[in-house]
């Protein structure tokens, strides 16, 4: 039996026990709460800081997340296209007027020198103003936070990213000085569509360096980072100027400029440079861009990413070529069932490509029909058979008979299925006679014709078959145009090229094309004879629609089987230009021959492209080789051929069918 103690109150003991139990419960609850809080804190911290990028070193910050850029200039140094962001050469603060940096601080972060990356006062002010306005009218991000957002973090919009932005802003303030941060900001902040940094913006909008801009121009540029597209001065000039006025007000309020300076800037608003936009629609220049972007890395070996490339493109001639092709397609696409085309124009003296159109619409199809499309050239390839024949003892006055011809298992037919009897090879080329071209190829040898075409710059595979002269092998328009320029150059092959110089964004030269002498691939006397024969094609032959008034020109028409391809390649003393028309699916056009629509496009382009050029004559054959007697002989055989036709038609009852290829 327990002993009773009078000094112990049972009720007090019970109360103490209850207190201890409650205390234990509360301690347990507190421990649980602390544990939950700690877990929540660490989970939240982990979530907020997960994938937080580390701040790179100073040098890396300048180049972080920059895409490679290529700017194309025409032959006169004017911009015609750009890919990637516009990024100017980095400038130090001391290289620019002091009001440039002040303008950005006034509108973006007037307390820049009073905070350590995060401005709590600015955040509260922005919260109050936005709440009062019922919409976001201003932000609380510091200039440092904006810089972090643009060069370090992803464009994700979330509280997590905002937290990371604040953390990295403090880190950046710890490793960079205030002037360094401002300098980096001014050189990297977006200032328009694909425009980054004050130097790029000044060059694009004002056509001058940021070292040279005035106060009004600086204020306009400083107003752009808040909404670069909305305030883009090339498209929304009034908005940009209105915003610049606010910048000037803030500069006055912060004692950065006087009211007199403000008024002078208001009285002289910025003037946007006339060439702030590319001279040529980038959609149209796309084919050229692709070719140059592929070639440039082979010319620059030091790994430079940002390139300014001076091209051989003549802006006016490029526009003329685009218009000539498009105008024809608009008029004839439906009626003639032709949907695509290409043009290449070369400067004979240098081999420079002055104009190139790879198709009707680059955005619709990036396939370059001038360089990538391999198509049958039809009769435009006959030229190389006759050129090879001259090397094997033929002359323009050599006579062959246009008659039904059998070469092995192959029986070539003329376009008209009519035969003219004896004629010179000059006349055969002029009238695009298939039978004689086939006979000449058989005599000379298909491999010799292919070899000559290779010497002339045809790089595509050529099958050494008898039908080669009639265009049975596929070639590109660039190749054909280059090859025809050999005749204009009296037998010299000058490499076609589109790049003359490459520099980096700081202006340092990376590549400069050396003058390359033409390579002798064909004897001068034969080149002159071929030029004379090709002149006949335009003067009185299948290419008569290409006549350029009193300006001498030579060329050749070409039509592949079933009207799938139509070509005209021709030259003057200064330019060689090729035109191809057809359909990407290789379907037939509606009786479009090389002597029709391609000739029209070629003539429209060449007439305009020669504006301002002297009326230079093409080289003529040596009269001791191709003399008046040979011409008289050609006339005699032409008459004999006409008699042959009349006699044959009388015997056959007349009539002819217009089928086959050859024109």
FENSUL-V733672 format. One record per backbone hydrogen bond with DSSP energy under -0.5 kcal/mol. CO is the residue of the C=O (numbers start at 1). NH is the residue of the N-H. If there is no record, write none. Layout:
co;nh
CO;NH
CO;NH
//
This chain:
co;nh
4;6
5;8
7;9
8;10
9;13
10;14
11;15
12;16
13;17
14;18
15;19
16;20
17;21
18;22
19;23
20;24
21;25
22;26
23;27
24;28
25;29
26;30
27;31
28;32
29;33
30;34
31;35
32;36
33;37
34;38
35;39
36;40
37;41
38;42
39;43
40;44
41;45
42;46
43;47
44;48
45;49
46;50
49;52
57;61
58;62
59;62
59;63
60;63
60;64
63;66
65;67
69;307
70;83
71;309
72;80
72;81
73;311
74;77
78;74
79;279
81;72
83;70
85;87
86;196
92;95
93;96
97;100
97;101
98;102
99;103
100;104
101;105
102;106
103;107
104;108
104;109
105;109
109;112
111;114
111;115
112;115
118;116
118;120
119;123
120;124
121;125
122;126
123;127
124;128
125;129
126;130
127;131
128;132
129;133
130;134
130;135
135;137
142;146
143;147
144;148
145;149
146;150
147;151
148;152
148;153
156;158
158;162
159;163
160;164
161;165
162;166
163;167
164;168
165;169
166;170
167;171
168;172
169;173
170;174
171;175
172;175
172;176
177;181
178;182
179;183
180;184
181;185
182;186
183;187
184;188
185;188
185;189
186;198
189;197
192;195
194;86
194;196
195;191
196;88
197;201
198;202
199;203
200;204
201;205
202;206
202;207
202;208
203;207
205;273
209;212
214;218
215;219
216;220
217;221
218;222
219;223
221;224
221;225
224;227
227;231
229;232
232;235
232;236
236;240
237;241
238;242
239;243
240;244
241;245
242;246
243;247
244;248
245;249
246;250
247;251
248;252
249;253
250;254
251;256
251;257
252;255
258;262
259;263
260;264
261;265
262;266
263;267
264;268
270;272
273;276
281;284
281;285
282;286
285;289
286;290
287;291
288;292
289;293
290;294
291;295
292;296
293;297
295;298
295;299
296;299
296;300
299;301
305;307
306;505
307;71
307;309
308;310
308;503
309;73
309;311
310;500
310;501
313;75
313;315
314;318
315;319
316;320
317;321
318;322
319;323
320;324
321;325
322;326
323;327
324;328
325;329
326;330
327;331
328;332
329;333
332;336
333;337
333;338
336;590
340;582
342;580
343;357
344;578
345;354
345;355
346;348
346;576
347;350
347;351
351;497
352;347
352;354
354;314
355;345
356;358
357;343
358;369
361;365
367;369
368;372
368;373
369;477
370;478
373;375
375;475
377;380
378;381
379;382
381;384
381;385
382;385
382;386
383;387
384;388
385;389
386;390
387;391
388;392
389;392
389;394
390;393
395;398
396;426
398;425
400;402
400;423
401;403
402;421
406;408
407;410
410;407
412;405
414;417
415;659
421;402
423;400
424;428
425;429
426;430
427;431
428;433
429;432
430;542
432;434
433;437
434;438
435;439
436;440
437;441
438;442
439;443
440;444
441;445
445;448
445;449
446;450
447;451
448;452
449;453
450;454
451;455
452;456
453;458
454;457
457;459
461;463
462;464
463;465
465;468
466;469
467;470
467;472
468;471
471;378
473;377
475;375
476;480
477;481
478;482
479;483
480;484
481;485
482;486
483;486
484;487
484;488
485;489
486;491
486;492
487;490
489;492
491;521
491;522
492;494
493;495
493;519
497;353
498;312
500;513
501;310
502;510
502;511
503;308
504;507
508;504
511;502
515;517
519;493
519;521
523;527
524;528
525;529
526;530
527;531
528;532
529;533
530;534
531;535
532;536
533;537
534;538
534;555
535;539
536;540
536;541
537;541
537;543
541;544
543;546
544;547
548;551
550;552
551;548
554;571
556;569
558;567
559;662
560;563
561;564
563;589
564;583
565;560
566;581
567;558
568;579
569;556
570;577
571;554
574;348
575;572
576;346
577;570
578;344
579;568
580;342
581;566
582;339
582;340
583;586
589;591
591;593
593;596
593;598
594;599
596;600
597;601
598;602
599;603
600;604
601;605
602;606
603;607
604;608
605;609
606;610
608;611
610;613
614;616
622;625
622;626
625;627
627;631
628;632
629;633
630;634
631;635
632;636
633;637
634;638
635;639
636;640
637;641
638;642
639;643
640;644
641;645
642;646
643;647
644;648
645;649
646;650
647;651
648;652
649;653
649;654
657;659
//
